[in-house]
Amino acid sequence: MKLSPSAQKVQDALQQRGFGHLQVQELTASTRTAQEAAHAVGCNVGQIVKSLIFRGATSGQPYLLLVSGVNRVNTHRIEADLGEKLVKPDADYVRSVTGFAIGGVPPVGHAQPLKALVDSDLLQYERIYAAAGTPFALFGLTPDELLALTEGRVTQLT
């Protein structure tokens, strides 16, 4: 089945990074929220990887937070870790740094390199699922594959 342009962009990014064995799926059910994604693939909400973008208030640097679907980000903890305040950017900023709209931001294939922080709670699962460019697309992978794919640093984000 032919993928939509945004989902294909994610599949191409996986291929280019040596992860062509990971397959993007486009579904008829929405995967926009962690709850919807978990329902669509029949997994626990904790197995869904939320890709959240924040901007450093001082540096202006974008940060990619890869968070378990059941968790809420503790910005104070992350700010202490990074050494700067974080700002929740608007949808235009997210699209400009990732190339994707909110609700489909994948962990790879961004418009610019992003420093990734990975929620330690994701490591407890054998299989996790991440957005793949649209609110109807995702792909499954292991936590180790997510770390290798994003060159992310594991930390407690909650």
N, C-alpha and C positions, 0 to 999 in steps of 0.2 A: 504494500500500500504506500502510495506517495505521501510524504510528510509535507505539512505546511512550511512555508519559507522559514519561519522562526524556529520550528522544531528541527528542520533540516540543518539550520545553522548550528544547533546544539549537537546533532549527530555528527556533523563535519568536525566540530571542535573535539569531540570524543575521539574520532578517528585520528585526527592530527596529533593528539596527545598520546596515542598508542593504546587507546581504550575502545577500539572499534567493536570489541565483543559486547560492549554495553549497548543495548538497543532502546532507542526512544520509541515510546508508544503514544499514539494519540487516541484518546478515548472519547466516547460520546458524553460521558458524565464529566462534570466540572471537577477540576483539581485545584481551583483557585485558593481554597483554604485548606489547612492541614486536615480538618475533619472531613471535608469533601474528598480529598485525595485518598485518605485512609479508607473511606467507604468505597471509593472507585476501585481500589486494588485489593481490598479485603485484608487490611493489616491494622495493627495498632497505631493510633495517632502519634505515638512516640517515635515510630519508624519513619515518619515523614520529615524530611529536611526542609526547614523554612530558610530561604535565602533572603536575609535582611540586609539592607544597605544603610550605613550610617556615614556621616561626614565628620571628620575631626574639626572642632570649632576653631582651633588655632592653625593647624597645618592645611586644612582644606582637603586632606587626603580621604578618599573613600575607603571604607572598611566593609568587608563582606562577613557577616555573621551567619554561620550555618548552625541552626538551632533545631533541636528536637521539637516536633510538633506539639508536644504537651507543655513545653516550657515557655516562660516569659523572660525576656532579657532583663538582667539587672544592670542597667547602664552605669550605676555608680561603681560596681565591681569592675566593669570593663574599662571605665575611665581611669580608675586607679591603676589598672594593669597597663594601659596604653600611655598614661601620663598626660592626657588631654581630655577635655570635655567632648562629648559627642552630641551631634545635632541630627535629628530625624529629618532627612531631606524630603523635598516634594517629588512628585511623580516625574517631573521633567528632568530633575537631577538624576534620579534612578535610571531613567531611560538613556540619558547622555553618557553615564559612566559604564552601563552594562550593555546597552543596545536592546534591552528588553523592557516590556511594561511590567509594572507591579502585578503580581498574581501569576507570573510565569517566569520569574527571574531564576535562571539555572545557576549551578555552582561553577560553570565553565562557559567559555565562549564569549567573554565580555569585550566591550569596545576598548577597554584599557585594562592593564594588569591591576588586580585588586588583592590587598593583603587580607587573607582569610583566617578567621578564628573559628574553630570547630568545637561545638558543644560536646563536652566529655560524656554526656548522657547518651549520645548516639553510639558510643562504642559498645554498649551492652547488647546491641542487636546484631543478628547474623546478616540480615538484609534490611536495607533502608531504601527510601524512594525520594528522588529529588525532581523539582520542576525542570521542564525541558523546553522553555521558550514561549509557551502559550498556557492559558488557563485550562487546557484540556490535554496537556502532554506531560509525561514524566518518564523517568528511567530508574530501574533498580540497580543497586550496587552494594558492595560491602563497605563498612566503615573504613577499612584499610584502603580500598580503592578511592573513596572520597578524599582521604588524606593525601594520597599520592597524586590524584587528579588536580587538587587545588593547592598543593604545597602548603596546606593549612597547619596552623598550630592549635593543638588541643588545649582547651582551657575551660574553666567553669564559667559559663555565660549567664547562669541564673542565680 
